[in-house]
């Protein structure tokens, strides 16, 4: 991600922004973004030359405008940015992820200039990195199905193409009023859409707030005559645009997205995207004489104009960071909105699982798994089962079964000590550690081989940050002992009854066999044996190899320091092999972990024939750390990105487990030999 423009909190003394609308006082997110952008919301009378803040051209804006006129003050117009939230604010959506702050006008009113219009008219918009970001941003929004509001299912069916798309808007919307639009204009638009395309169906896309019953639109059921059909379902705008042969709008943001999708929409109003040579304008803004490309329009409107906000780290950010956050929140809504029935979950895991999976829809815990499956089928929900609790013969064709496991950036402390995870792997095909069947991660890795450069750059930045911070799965630290000189090989031990060994190993399945084979094939090397931390903590049984085969046994050493001190890593299926790959080490696998078989490791185990793709390391990381897991910020409670989790793990900014969890953890340590407690 690039550095955001604009001042940060505390960077300078904020300018007073005098307001006369209650929204500025009640909406903490709005005040915070303004403060980070250098403004302090204030009550009272502005001095001459001071600033008055108003919300666009809302009904309350007139109060502020009148005060500014009397006092000789200037007006700052505030609006939501063009990517806002999962739901509209009126339907219970979270606060906006960004604002537009305009000192000369408002972007949707073409009757007068605005900062955005001036930017688009005068900025060079010819910087190659900027335009590369713009092209990547357009591709990202399209491929991830992100829009201003994202509470729709990308898989929801849309009518068969071809058709004409007419976009409705809410009555009284400020952009409609600024365009001078009336009912007659909307009806004229609908008539012309039919006349221009005889014989084709005409779809009228209903605004989300109209569909939710919050605001009235310009079209209703009575308009569904002949070829005209209203579309009020929560479908992807990008999917609708894909099948359209023409797009008609007054001033909707969907017209902007139509441009990004390759259309040249017919526009009746004067929104910010009209007049630059990318639209057919019924009422062209004559000031706009410049001709822009799609990338230039996007760069100005999405990268340069808004103030984007990172709600997890509480700072201004760039478009990419805000988009990644919106994507994380959108993914949680899309995957959880119908609810889940969970099974095979230990009691201590249930609270963190509710925070991950239970905020958008109902989450209930039911055992055994067959009963949970029946409940899921009866209620239309997914069945989520802790992966290790599902036997190989479990099968349900009437429900969607999702296997759950900890993610690869997990916590500061061991899961066996009941430290809650910060990430979850949720797999609807298999599970990442089981190579006997395809997993969702395996499919993602194969697809990642074709990722565009911008997405790989994201992975490269994440790799660099992980290396800089020294973050691993558990982050338990430790002191690195003095190591002998020579060719050093790190051999990490594992819990021998771990599913990744049972399912992913064939010829060598024990720590003893691993260490013996490494010694046999590397007689002159310096072997460093590191027992698994759960085994060392007395929380799991791991099998005791002949440690005399190793030159050094490191029981409490920092895994990252160890990786940095060795030349290569040999493993069965340990995640330490993946962490070594990230840090540029040669890795030999005797089993088949998820990262083996892609041409990045030396593989002595049996690799599935499915793994034919040859992704780069960055592509593997993108699949394993960006696409596959779900992350939850332990500070804000929001769905979030891997970058936020890396920062939390690096800084230790993580709430400690509660007293009850700590007591259970201690009890588990005392009774580790009693397998019923932790299996």
Protein Blocks (a to p, Z undefined) as FASTA:
>chain_A
ZZdedjdehkaccdddddfbfklmmmmmlmmmmmmnopacdedjddehiacddehjafkl
mmmmmmmmmnopacddddddfbfbfbdfklopacdfbdcddfkbcfklmkbccfklmmmm
mgnolafklmmmmmmmmmmmmmnopafblcbcfklccddddddddddddehiaklmmnop
afklmmmmmmmmmmmmghiacdddddfklmnopaccfbdfklmghjbccdfbdcdfklmm
mmpcbdcdfklmklmmmmmnopacddfblcfkgonopaccfbacfklmbccdfklmmmmm
mmmmpccddfklopaddfklmmmmmmmmmmmmmmmmnopadehiafklmmmmmmmmmmmb
ccdddddfklmmmmmmmnopacdddfklpcfkbccfkbccddddddfblbgcdfklopac
fbdcddfkbcfklmkbccfklmmmmmmmmgcfklmmmmmmmmmmmmmnopafkongpadd
dddedjddddddddfkbfklmmmpcklmcfklmmmmmmmmmmmbccdddddfklmnopac
ebjadfklpmbdcfkbcfklmmmmpmbdcdfklcklmmmmmnopacddfbdcfkgonopa
ccfbdcdfklmbccdfklmmmmmmmmmmccddfklopacdfklmmmmmmnopacdddfkl
mmmmmmmmmmmmmmklmZZ
